[in-house]
């Protein structure tokens, strides 16, 4: 199998196989993202950004999305506050 074929197969598995996708995410150290996804009913995208923001010294995120208000320890800054 060529490298291109292998990459295609891996991307197909990530798209099609939820169990495989979660296994890969866990191996990459994103268990925190998955926990937040379940705990706060966030999308994967929001969970990823919440986990990233929590890893920063000020643990803040600038967003209109109030879903981040449900994440303990995360401070959401509303962009309208800058106007």
C-alpha positions in Angstrom: 0.0 0.0 0.0 1.4 3.4 -1.0 1.7 6.3 1.5 -1.0 8.1 -0.3 -3.3 5.1 -0.1 -2.6 4.7 3.6 -3.4 8.3 4.3 -6.6 8.1 2.4 -7.6 5.0 4.3 -6.8 6.6 7.7 -8.8 9.7 6.8 -11.7 7.5 5.7 -11.6 5.6 9.0 -11.5 8.8 10.9 -14.6 10.0 9.0 -16.5 6.8 9.2 -15.6 5.0 12.4 -16.5 6.8 15.6 -14.7 4.3 17.9 -11.5 4.6 15.9 -11.8 8.4 15.9 -12.1 8.5 19.7 -9.2 6.1 20.1 -6.9 8.3 17.9 -8.1 11.4 19.8 -7.3 9.7 23.1 -3.8 8.7 22.0 -3.1 12.3 20.9 -3.8 13.5 24.5 -7.2 15.0 23.8 -9.0 13.1 26.5 -9.8 16.4 28.1 -11.6 17.5 24.9 -13.7 14.4 24.9 -14.6 14.8 28.6 -15.7 18.4 28.0 -17.6 17.4 24.9 -19.7 15.0 27.0 -19.8 17.0 30.2 -20.9 20.3 28.7 -22.6 19.1 25.6 -20.2 21.0 23.4 -19.3 20.4 19.8 -15.9 18.9 19.1 -14.8 22.3 17.8 -15.9 24.1 20.9 -14.4 21.4 23.2 -11.0 21.7 21.4 -11.0 25.5 21.7 -12.0 25.3 25.4 -9.3 22.8 26.2 -6.8 25.0 24.3 -7.9 28.1 26.2 -7.6 26.3 29.5 -4.0 25.5 28.8 -3.2 29.2 28.5 -2.0 31.2 31.6 -5.2 33.4 31.7 -7.6 30.5 30.7 -9.7 32.9 28.6 -11.4 32.8 25.3 -12.8 35.6 23.2 -16.1 34.5 21.7 -19.8 35.4 21.3 -20.6 31.7 22.0 -22.2 31.4 25.4 -21.6 27.7 25.5 -18.2 28.4 26.9 -19.8 29.9 30.0 -20.6 26.3 31.0 -17.0 25.3 31.2 -15.6 25.5 34.7 -12.4 27.5 35.0 -12.8 29.1 31.6 -13.3 32.9 31.3 -15.3 33.9 28.2 -14.7 37.5 27.0 -17.5 38.8 24.8 -16.1 40.6 21.7 -18.8 43.2 22.1 -16.9 44.3 25.3 -14.2 45.6 23.0 -16.5 47.9 21.1 
